[in-house]
Amino acid sequence: QSWRLVHGEAGTIAPIPLVNLLRFTSISGSHHNRLIAGFPRRKAAVLEKPEVPNGSEFTLLFAHREGGAGPFDQAGLKALHAEIDEHLRELAAERERAIANVDRFWTKLGAGEALSLLDRQSVEVLREDPARLSPDQVEFVLDWLERARDQRDTVDLLLSARLLHSFPAEHLAPHCQRLEQIFDSQSLALQWEIDKVVDRQPLPRKLPGLAFGSFGGFGMFLACPSLYAKLAGLSPRLGRIEAALKQRVQSGEPGLCTSPRLFVGGRGHVAASGPLEPL
């Protein structure tokens, strides 16, 4: 038999109340087998397409196809395979463009220019292949991270932190002093849900407000704990910073988030919510 998994509105409705007989066969025992009688619908039932966040492939599976073919009958499978092949070719071409753009990405990063979507895709290429990274590029990434922090652009802040994590420890070691200055910061590392804070006296001065002031702090330690773990091996001071942050997060302080509850871009766009690991 051929099976279909479709969505939309049924096209055929029985004009007269004919009885349908269905046989239910149980895999748990023949004593559960039975015949079921029912009447067909007179009104079309609308089947909603499932909504899956970030599920472009899932959406492709449930897409309408010519002739109403579902993805699990012969015609539907043939059409689905062709669409998947095309989708994979598009992804491969997108990756090739990102690879070709790597040099241009470093040029723009060094000049402090705004990055495009293609540039951010090039970052993913570099993260997947750290052999492309060189020691002299660490300064560019640290400059980028500080710009994103100062501009409260949490999308670029997270992306620059993830790229920084991709560098080998021996590339980061010569920059210990600057890394200590950047990451010895509660407002960068932690995040508070302001309405739940009981005593605001211990909060850092000039705490950056996000999501229209609902949250304070960037929560970088919560979003990228493995970056702090990597930095902790570079110097005693960075090791003490990571240990103190772990203790603070586990302290039960009212209002202090224990996972990144909200990560909001510079223009107010939510970039992600919930834990953002693994890197």
C-alpha positions as CSV (number, residue, x, y, z in Angstrom):
1,Q,0.0,0.0,0.0
2,S,1.1,3.6,-0.5
3,W,0.9,6.0,2.5
4,R,0.5,9.8,2.5
5,L,1.3,12.4,5.0
6,V,-0.3,15.6,3.8
7,H,-1.8,18.9,5.1
8,G,-4.5,21.2,3.8
9,E,-8.2,20.7,3.2
10,A,-9.7,17.4,2.1
11,G,-11.0,17.6,-1.5
12,T,-13.4,14.7,-1.5
13,I,-16.5,14.5,0.8
14,A,-19.1,11.7,0.6
15,P,-22.3,13.0,-0.8
16,I,-24.4,10.4,1.0
17,P,-24.0,8.8,4.5
18,L,-22.3,5.6,3.5
19,V,-20.9,3.4,6.3
20,N,-17.2,2.8,6.3
21,L,-15.8,-0.4,7.9
22,L,-12.3,-0.4,9.2
23,R,-10.4,-3.3,10.6
24,F,-8.1,-2.5,13.5
25,T,-5.3,-5.0,13.9
26,S,-3.3,-4.8,17.1
27,I,0.4,-5.8,17.4
28,S,-0.1,-6.5,21.1
29,G,-2.4,-9.5,20.6
30,S,-5.2,-10.8,18.5
31,H,-7.8,-10.3,21.3
32,H,-7.5,-6.6,20.6
33,N,-8.4,-6.9,16.9
34,R,-11.8,-5.4,16.0
35,L,-13.9,-4.0,13.2
36,I,-14.9,-0.3,13.5
37,A,-17.9,1.2,11.7
38,G,-18.1,4.9,10.9
39,F,-19.7,7.5,8.7
40,P,-17.6,9.8,6.4
41,R,-17.4,13.5,7.0
42,R,-19.8,15.8,5.3
43,K,-17.6,18.8,6.0
44,A,-13.9,19.0,5.0
45,A,-11.5,18.8,7.9
46,V,-8.5,21.2,7.7
47,L,-5.2,19.6,8.7
48,E,-2.7,22.1,9.9
49,K,0.9,22.0,8.8
50,P,3.1,21.5,11.9
51,E,5.1,24.5,13.0
52,V,8.6,23.5,13.8
53,P,11.1,26.2,14.8
54,N,14.1,26.3,12.5
55,G,12.7,23.3,10.6
56,S,13.3,24.1,7.0
57,E,13.8,20.5,6.2
58,F,10.6,19.6,8.1
59,T,8.7,22.2,6.1
60,L,10.1,20.7,2.9
61,L,8.7,17.4,3.9
62,F,5.2,18.7,4.3
63,A,5.2,21.0,1.3
64,H,2.4,20.9,-1.3
65,R,3.3,18.9,-4.4
66,E,1.8,18.7,-7.8
67,G,-1.2,16.4,-8.0
68,G,-1.5,16.3,-4.2
69,A,1.2,13.7,-3.9
70,G,2.3,13.0,-0.3
71,P,5.9,12.3,0.6
72,F,5.3,8.6,1.3
73,D,3.7,7.5,-1.9
74,Q,5.7,6.7,-5.0
75,A,5.2,10.0,-6.7
76,G,5.7,11.9,-3.5
77,L,9.0,10.1,-2.7
78,K,10.3,10.8,-6.1
79,A,9.5,14.5,-5.8
80,L,10.8,14.7,-2.3
81,H,14.1,13.1,-3.3
82,A,14.5,15.7,-6.0
83,E,13.8,18.5,-3.7
84,I,16.2,17.2,-1.1
85,D,18.9,16.9,-3.7
86,E,18.3,20.5,-4.8
87,H,18.4,21.6,-1.1
88,L,21.7,19.9,-0.5
89,R,23.2,21.5,-3.7
90,E,22.1,24.9,-2.4
91,L,23.7,24.2,1.0
92,A,27.0,23.1,-0.7
93,A,27.0,26.2,-3.0
94,E,26.3,28.4,0.1
95,R,29.3,26.8,1.9
96,E,31.6,27.3,-1.1
97,R,30.6,31.0,-1.2
98,A,31.4,31.2,2.6
99,I,34.8,29.6,2.0
100,A,35.6,31.9,-0.8
101,N,34.7,34.9,1.4
102,V,37.0,34.1,4.3
103,D,39.8,36.5,3.2
104,R,37.2,39.2,2.6
105,F,35.8,38.5,6.1
106,W,39.2,39.1,7.7
107,T,39.7,42.3,5.7
108,K,36.3,43.7,6.9
109,L,37.0,42.6,10.5
110,G,40.3,44.3,10.5
111,A,38.8,47.5,9.2
112,G,35.9,47.4,11.7
113,E,33.3,47.2,9.0
114,A,29.8,45.8,9.5
115,L,29.5,42.2,8.7
116,S,27.0,40.6,6.3
117,L,25.2,37.3,6.5
118,L,27.9,35.8,4.2
119,D,30.6,37.0,6.6
120,R,28.9,35.2,9.5
121,Q,28.7,32.1,7.4
122,S,32.4,32.4,6.9
123,V,32.8,32.4,10.7
124,E,31.1,29.0,10.8
125,V,33.6,27.8,8.2
126,L,36.5,28.9,10.4
127,R,35.0,27.3,13.5
128,E,34.5,24.0,11.7
129,D,38.1,24.1,10.4
130,P,40.4,25.8,13.0
131,A,43.4,25.0,10.9
132,R,42.5,28.1,8.9
133,L,43.1,30.3,11.9
134,S,46.5,31.9,12.5
135,P,48.0,33.6,15.7
136,D,47.9,37.1,14.2
137,Q,44.1,36.9,13.8
138,V,43.4,36.7,17.6
139,E,43.8,40.5,17.9
140,F,41.1,41.0,15.2
141,V,38.6,38.8,17.0
142,L,39.3,40.5,20.4
143,D,38.7,43.9,18.8
144,W,35.5,42.5,17.3
145,L,34.3,41.2,20.7
146,E,35.0,44.5,22.4
147,R,33.1,46.5,19.7
148,A,30.1,44.1,20.0
149,R,30.2,44.5,23.8
150,D,30.4,48.3,23.6
151,Q,27.6,48.5,21.0
152,R,25.5,45.9,22.9
153,D,25.3,43.8,19.8
154,T,24.8,40.4,21.5
155,V,24.6,38.5,18.2
156,D,28.1,39.6,17.2
157,L,29.3,39.2,20.8
158,L,28.2,35.6,20.9
159,L,29.7,34.9,17.4
160,S,33.0,36.5,18.2
161,A,33.2,34.5,21.5
162,R,32.6,31.3,19.6
163,L,35.3,32.1,17.1
164,L,37.7,33.0,19.9
165,H,37.0,29.6,21.4
166,S,38.1,28.0,18.1
167,F,41.7,29.2,18.4
168,P,44.2,26.8,19.9
169,A,45.4,27.7,23.4
170,E,48.9,28.5,22.2
171,H,47.5,31.2,19.9
172,L,45.6,32.7,22.9
173,A,48.4,32.5,25.4
174,P,50.4,35.6,24.2
175,H,47.2,37.7,24.8
176,C,46.7,36.8,28.5
177,Q,46.8,40.3,29.8
178,R,44.2,41.6,27.4
179,L,42.0,38.5,27.9
180,E,42.1,39.1,31.7
181,Q,41.0,42.7,31.2
182,I,38.1,41.7,29.0
183,F,36.8,38.6,30.8
184,D,37.2,39.9,34.4
185,S,33.8,41.4,34.1
186,Q,30.6,40.5,35.9
187,S,28.4,42.4,33.4
188,L,29.9,40.5,30.5
189,A,29.8,37.1,32.2
190,L,26.6,37.1,34.2
191,Q,23.0,38.0,33.7
192,W,20.2,39.1,36.0
193,E,16.4,39.1,35.6
194,I,16.0,42.6,37.0
195,D,12.4,42.3,38.4
196,K,13.6,39.4,40.6
197,V,16.6,41.1,42.0
198,V,16.0,41.7,45.8
199,D,19.1,43.8,46.5
200,R,20.5,45.8,43.6
201,Q,23.5,47.2,45.6
202,P,25.9,44.3,44.6
203,L,25.1,44.6,40.9
204,P,27.9,45.9,38.7
205,R,28.0,49.6,37.9
206,K,26.8,50.6,34.4
207,L,25.1,47.2,34.0
208,P,24.0,46.9,30.4
209,G,20.3,46.5,30.1
210,L,18.8,44.2,27.5
211,A,15.2,43.5,26.4
212,F,14.0,47.0,27.4
213,G,15.6,46.7,30.8
214,S,14.1,43.3,31.7
215,F,17.5,41.7,31.9
216,G,20.9,43.1,32.9
217,G,24.3,41.7,31.8
218,F,25.3,39.8,28.7
219,G,25.5,36.3,30.3
220,M,28.5,35.2,28.3
221,F,29.7,32.8,31.0
222,L,26.2,31.2,30.8
223,A,26.1,31.1,27.0
224,C,29.7,29.9,26.5
225,P,31.0,28.2,29.6
226,S,33.6,26.2,27.6
227,L,35.3,29.4,26.5
228,Y,35.8,30.4,30.1
229,A,37.1,26.9,30.8
230,K,39.6,27.1,28.0
231,L,40.8,30.6,29.2
232,A,41.1,29.3,32.7
233,G,44.0,27.1,31.6
234,L,46.0,30.1,30.3
235,S,46.8,32.0,33.6
236,P,46.1,31.7,37.3
237,R,44.0,34.9,37.2
238,L,41.7,33.6,34.4
239,G,41.4,30.3,36.4
240,R,40.3,32.3,39.5
241,I,37.8,34.2,37.4
242,E,36.2,31.0,36.1
243,A,36.0,29.5,39.6
244,A,34.5,32.7,41.1
245,L,31.8,32.8,38.3
246,K,30.9,29.1,38.9
247,Q,30.5,29.8,42.6
248,R,28.4,32.9,42.0
249,V,26.1,31.2,39.6
250,Q,25.5,28.3,42.1
251,S,25.0,30.7,45.0
252,G,21.2,31.0,44.6
253,E,21.3,34.8,44.4
254,P,17.8,36.1,43.7
255,G,17.4,37.3,40.2
256,L,20.8,35.8,39.0
257,C,20.2,33.6,35.9
258,T,21.7,30.2,35.9
259,S,21.3,29.8,32.1
260,P,21.0,32.5,29.5
261,R,17.3,33.3,29.7
262,L,17.4,35.8,26.9
263,F,20.0,36.8,24.4
264,V,18.9,40.0,22.6
265,G,20.5,41.6,19.6
266,G,21.5,45.3,19.4
267,R,18.3,46.2,17.6
268,G,16.1,44.3,20.1
269,H,15.9,41.0,18.1
270,V,16.1,37.8,20.1
271,A,19.0,35.8,18.9
272,A,18.5,32.8,21.1
273,S,17.0,31.6,24.3
274,G,18.1,28.8,26.6
275,P,21.5,27.2,26.8
276,L,23.6,28.0,23.8
277,E,26.2,25.3,24.2
278,P,27.8,23.2,22.7
279,L,30.2,25.5,20.9
